[in-house]
Structure formats: C-alpha cells, structure tokens
C-alpha cells in the first residue's frame, strides 16, 4: 500500500528534487519509504506503507533489463499463484512483493494481465524504450488514480495534492462543474473540480504516448441472474465465497485489524476474520448516545471475544477536523460520515497498519432502504402514463399530505425517479443559490446512460447497477481510501472481491430486497454465524447528529461565518444560502444536506485556493 506520483514532460529535465517535493505532498500515504525513478523528461515518485515483503518491496521497481518501471498502490491477493506461473515461464524475480508480479505479468500478458488480478490496485508502468506509460485501476475503483493534462505536461498520481508541487501545474477551479457538485455531492464523470485534472474510472486502463492519452474500459459490471437456486442455496454460496474472500484479504506481513459498527456487514467481516486469528477491532461513536452505534458494537465485540478500541467524538471534534478532512479528500465531499471515519482510522492506525471493512455490501447485495421503493411502485406503474402524470401535477399543487411524494414521483420511470438521494439541490433550484448563472446539464444526463445499460433488468437491479457505477465509485470508496490513508492505514474491502461480485451479480432481486428487508440473502448467510439481532440489524449508515448541531448557536455561528466569507460571496448567493441555514435552525425545513454541501465546498476551496 502506498501513494505514487509522477510526470512526463518533454519540455523540461526531470529532477530528483522535483519528484520528491511532489511525493512529500502525499507522505501520509506511505511514511515508511520514499523512492524515485528519474530519467530525461520522466519521473516516478513513491511513498510506501510496508505491508508485504517488508524488506524487499521498495518501489519504483524495474524489470530484469531496466526497460520497464512500475509504481503501484494496492494489494494483489493472488500474487503468489501468479508469481509461480511467471517463474515457470522464465521470469526472474528479485523480491517477494506483489508489485513485481504486476510488472512481470504485464511483460507476459500485456493488458490481459488485468483480468488475472484479484485485488485492489492502481498502477502505472513506464516503458523507457517506447516512451509509453500504461496505467490501470481495479474493477471497483478502490484505489484512486488521477491525471493532469495541459499542453505537453502530463501528471499522474494517487492524490491531486501531489500535483501542487509541480511548477507546470496550473491550479484553477473547474467552475462550470459547480452545479453538478451541488446536485450529486461529487462530479459524476471523469472530470474534477480542478481544471484539466481527471480521474481514471474503475475498470479502466490507459496508455499515454507522444502526448496522446488513450483510455479503454477493461471491465464492465454485467448482471447474469440465476433463478434456479433457493434462498438457502444462495446463502450457502455467499457464506463460502465470503469465507474465501476474507481469508485472501488477511494476506499481510503485519497485523490486520477490523472496523466494527453495529451492522451486519462489519460484524460478519469481524466474525470471519476472527475464525483465523486473534483480532483487534475499532469502533466510533458520539457523545450523543441516541446517534451512537458504540453500545451495540461493543456488545458484539464482547460476545465475539475480540478486543475493541473505541473513539467517541464531540461536536467540537467534528467541526474542528472538517477543514483537514476536506484537504485530504482532494475534492469536496460533503458526506458527513467521512468525519467519524477519519477519527476511526486515526484510532486504528495507533494499533495496526491494515484493517478490513464492510464497504460494498450494500451496493452488491441490496442494502439501502431506498431499493425497496420499486416494490412499492410495482402495481402503480401499470396505471397509464397520462393518468400518473395528471395525478403528479395535481398533487404537486396541493399542501403537504401523506402520499404526496409517492404521487409526484409516480409519473416518472425509474431512471428519472431515482437519482441517488434525489439530489441535494435539484436541477430547477440549484441556480438560485449560485452567485451567477452557469450553464449546466440536467443531472439525468449523467445517470441515464447507466440505466440504459441495465435495460431489461428489474428496477431494483437497475438502481444497484447505477450505484455500482456512481455512488460506490465517487463517494463510498473515495471516502474510504482518503480517510484511511490520511493516517497511513490500509483499508481492505473483502465484499468488493471478484468472486463476491460474481455471486452478487447472479442473485435474483427477490433474494436481495424485499418489502420488509434488505440484503436478504446476505443476512441469511450471516445468520449461521451471528446473533439474530446483529444479522438483522437495520441499515444505519454511520449516523451523525449534524442535524441537531446545526441548530446550536455555536455551530450555527461557525457555518454562518463561512457563508458570509469572501469565498461564499464569490460563488454563492449569500442571502439565499443564509436563509437555508436559518430555516434549518428554526426547524422550518430539514436543510442539513444542503447546508453541509455548501459549507464543505467553502472549506475545501479555502484549503486549496486560499491557504495553499
């Protein structure tokens, strides 16, 4: 596990001091070792967190003749089998690291190597003779890979902040995407809020040669539903596959721990890992007991017989760390759960270098409560479209009543009705909160293509397919990587495994989501190992008492001060955003998400464009 950074720039001579300055910007990702490769016009820098082959796994690493050089972030869980295969084919290894397997594997298989890798990864390989850069990102996008292209300058790395140290990097806000941020909480394609900075997406690879960037998709999610098995059979397959995945994900030459909340995903992960080793677990909660998962997590730890280290955070802790969190994110991400995750990772890093976590189970196995909505609409969608449209228009004009939201939304097909969390700011309202008009696209422009690819599948599956390609990639995994690596902690996600994915993409919708239950088959699998209360624990999703805090004078004042700042005046309609805050404080509207999205952007902008 590490962070890497580099550049290809034929207009300048590569310097050791320059690549080191860039790598030092991401030292938190790898405090154990620094390395670099520098030649005319090209440089690769590396910061290492030592997990496998502690003595011999330094990077950048070269092949036998020095013609190809690799920097790699992640872990390959089947590297031992691949290494044996490559040795038998005549390749000579000088380390016992998984990184060298990628390098020799690329020599033998080229791009086809990607389909052989089981793990999480982002890497680049510099071919000195061809002056060609090849890079790739894992299926899900667990590990990040950014690039900057402007004229003859090409930068690449694990975090955008590494680019700040390069003299040729032009730091500029990509303001035209601000409306998209207000709707989604992130930019829903490869662009970022930095001009000319892009992200390689999960399941993509690229070549950069002669100043030209070519991107290819090497993996696509594809549901192939198998309706021949019973719920109990699926539960058995999940249990067996997850046992194998957790066994693979514990691979390390250092101690491995586990995050533990009150939910089934992390509890199941803890149980499977604890079957094989003594285990330390880590939990987070709040001083406000009604929001805290700590009591349930600690009770499970006691029953399971594992050590548990807990951290309890206050409102002062939460607001105090918010600017630091946004700096580590690279782009603004207003998901409030990022802040407790930062504290959780910091606590875990005091004891271990690696943790397993339950991310991805909801997207794969149907864990979010809103996946139930298509079941509620099943009969109603048979009502003729003109009738549903008329009822929607009429309901929209009436005061609030029970069932109004159902009728208003009922006129739309699933691809219009479902955009994750129904936007923060919708297309019709977001313009009024901006300081000036910015031409932008309807958010459905970015989400409809995913539903089109899922045409012919049921609506629940369409929603999950969209989440796998958007929410999981742009929010959940970004947050997990950046918050763990901020403390030099490797976070592994055994639910997001090739074999687990193969299973999840075959399970019928009725074994994923029912009217009264989510993650049906996964919970059934967990019931064989966990207490019933834990296996059937409702989805909580890192609850945060932010709604209440924003109504307290102290924290209302902190946010209002930012809403009146020069940054706010530059980008937002200040009276309108303050009115949002005031309405929330007075209890007239629940505006927490909108307020926090605006506040987060201001904090992020100040970190990157005012302080640095």
DAKATA-V201761 format. One record per backbone hydrogen bond with DSSP energy under -1.0 kcal/mol. CO is the residue of the C=O (numbers start at 0). NH is the residue of the N-H. If there is no record, write none. Layout:
co=CO nh=NH
co=CO nh=NH
This chain:
co=0 nh=48
co=2 nh=46
co=3 nh=157
co=4 nh=44
co=5 nh=155
co=6 nh=42
co=7 nh=153
co=8 nh=11
co=14 nh=18
co=15 nh=19
co=16 nh=20
co=17 nh=21
co=18 nh=22
co=19 nh=23
co=22 nh=25
co=23 nh=26
co=25 nh=28
co=26 nh=29
co=32 nh=47
co=34 nh=45
co=36 nh=43
co=38 nh=41
co=40 nh=8
co=41 nh=38
co=42 nh=6
co=43 nh=36
co=44 nh=4
co=45 nh=34
co=46 nh=2
co=47 nh=31
co=50 nh=252
co=52 nh=56
co=60 nh=69
co=62 nh=65
co=66 nh=127
co=67 nh=62
co=68 nh=125
co=69 nh=60
co=70 nh=123
co=72 nh=121
co=74 nh=119
co=75 nh=78
co=77 nh=81
co=78 nh=82
co=79 nh=83
co=80 nh=84
co=81 nh=85
co=82 nh=86
co=83 nh=87
co=85 nh=90
co=86 nh=89
co=97 nh=101
co=98 nh=102
co=99 nh=103
co=100 nh=104
co=101 nh=105
co=102 nh=106
co=103 nh=107
co=104 nh=108
co=105 nh=109
co=108 nh=111
co=109 nh=112
co=110 nh=113
co=112 nh=115
co=117 nh=76
co=119 nh=74
co=120 nh=137
co=121 nh=72
co=122 nh=135
co=123 nh=70
co=124 nh=133
co=125 nh=68
co=126 nh=130
co=126 nh=131
co=131 nh=126
co=132 nh=207
co=133 nh=124
co=134 nh=205
co=135 nh=122
co=137 nh=202
co=144 nh=199
co=145 nh=156
co=146 nh=197
co=147 nh=154
co=149 nh=152
co=152 nh=149
co=153 nh=7
co=154 nh=147
co=155 nh=5
co=156 nh=145
co=158 nh=161
co=159 nh=162
co=162 nh=165
co=165 nh=168
co=171 nh=194
co=172 nh=174
co=173 nh=176
co=174 nh=177
co=176 nh=180
co=177 nh=181
co=178 nh=182
co=179 nh=183
co=180 nh=184
co=181 nh=424
co=182 nh=423
co=189 nh=198
co=192 nh=173
co=193 nh=196
co=195 nh=148
co=197 nh=146
co=200 nh=203
co=202 nh=217
co=202 nh=218
co=203 nh=136
co=204 nh=215
co=205 nh=134
co=206 nh=213
co=207 nh=132
co=208 nh=211
co=211 nh=208
co=213 nh=206
co=215 nh=204
co=229 nh=233
co=230 nh=234
co=231 nh=235
co=232 nh=236
co=233 nh=237
co=234 nh=238
co=235 nh=239
co=236 nh=240
co=237 nh=241
co=238 nh=242
co=239 nh=243
co=240 nh=244
co=241 nh=245
co=242 nh=246
co=243 nh=247
co=244 nh=248
co=247 nh=250
co=256 nh=355
co=257 nh=281
co=262 nh=266
co=263 nh=267
co=264 nh=268
co=265 nh=269
co=266 nh=270
co=267 nh=271
co=268 nh=272
co=269 nh=273
co=270 nh=274
co=272 nh=275
co=278 nh=306
co=279 nh=257
co=280 nh=308
co=281 nh=259
co=282 nh=310
co=284 nh=312
co=287 nh=290
co=288 nh=291
co=292 nh=296
co=293 nh=297
co=294 nh=298
co=295 nh=299
co=296 nh=300
co=297 nh=301
co=298 nh=302
co=299 nh=303
co=300 nh=304
co=300 nh=305
co=306 nh=280
co=308 nh=282
co=310 nh=284
co=312 nh=286
co=313 nh=317
co=314 nh=318
co=315 nh=319
co=316 nh=320
co=320 nh=324
co=321 nh=325
co=322 nh=326
co=323 nh=327
co=324 nh=328
co=328 nh=330
co=334 nh=337
co=335 nh=338
co=336 nh=340
co=337 nh=341
co=338 nh=342
co=339 nh=343
co=340 nh=344
co=341 nh=345
co=342 nh=346
co=343 nh=347
co=344 nh=348
co=346 nh=349
co=347 nh=350
co=347 nh=351
co=352 nh=489
co=353 nh=256
co=354 nh=491
co=355 nh=258
co=357 nh=360
co=359 nh=363
co=360 nh=364
co=361 nh=365
co=361 nh=366
co=365 nh=518
co=367 nh=370
co=368 nh=371
co=369 nh=372
co=371 nh=374
co=371 nh=375
co=372 nh=376
co=376 nh=380
co=378 nh=381
co=379 nh=382
co=383 nh=387
co=384 nh=388
co=385 nh=389
co=386 nh=390
co=387 nh=391
co=388 nh=392
co=389 nh=393
co=390 nh=394
co=391 nh=395
co=394 nh=397
co=400 nh=403
co=402 nh=406
co=403 nh=407
co=404 nh=408
co=405 nh=409
co=408 nh=411
co=412 nh=415
co=412 nh=416
co=413 nh=417
co=418 nh=421
co=419 nh=422
co=425 nh=428
co=425 nh=429
co=428 nh=431
co=429 nh=432
co=430 nh=433
co=432 nh=572
co=441 nh=444
co=442 nh=445
co=442 nh=446
co=443 nh=447
co=446 nh=449
co=446 nh=450
co=447 nh=451
co=448 nh=452
co=451 nh=454
co=453 nh=456
co=457 nh=461
co=458 nh=462
co=459 nh=463
co=460 nh=464
co=461 nh=465
co=462 nh=466
co=463 nh=467
co=464 nh=468
co=466 nh=471
co=469 nh=473
co=470 nh=474
co=470 nh=475
co=471 nh=476
co=474 nh=478
co=475 nh=479
co=476 nh=480
co=477 nh=481
co=478 nh=482
co=479 nh=483
co=480 nh=484
co=481 nh=485
co=483 nh=486
co=483 nh=488
co=484 nh=487
co=489 nh=354
co=491 nh=356
co=492 nh=495
co=494 nh=496
co=496 nh=500
co=497 nh=501
co=498 nh=502
co=499 nh=503
co=500 nh=504
co=502 nh=505
co=504 nh=223
co=505 nh=225
co=507 nh=510
co=508 nh=511
co=508 nh=512
co=510 nh=520
co=511 nh=519
co=513 nh=516
co=516 nh=513
co=518 nh=522
co=519 nh=523
co=520 nh=524
co=521 nh=525
co=522 nh=526
co=525 nh=528
co=525 nh=529
co=530 nh=534
co=531 nh=535
co=533 nh=536
co=544 nh=548
co=545 nh=549
co=547 nh=550
co=548 nh=551
co=551 nh=555
co=552 nh=556
co=553 nh=557
co=554 nh=558
co=555 nh=559
co=556 nh=560
co=557 nh=561
co=558 nh=562
co=559 nh=563
co=561 nh=564
co=564 nh=568
co=565 nh=569
co=566 nh=570
co=567 nh=571
co=570 nh=434
co=571 nh=573
co=572 nh=576
co=573 nh=577
co=574 nh=578
co=575 nh=579
co=576 nh=580
co=577 nh=581
co=578 nh=582
co=579 nh=583
co=580 nh=584
co=581 nh=585
co=582 nh=587
co=582 nh=588
co=583 nh=586
co=588 nh=590
co=590 nh=594
co=591 nh=595
co=592 nh=596
co=593 nh=597
co=594 nh=598
co=595 nh=599
co=596 nh=600
co=597 nh=601
co=598 nh=602
co=599 nh=603
co=600 nh=604
co=601 nh=605
co=602 nh=606
co=603 nh=607
co=604 nh=608
co=605 nh=609
co=605 nh=610
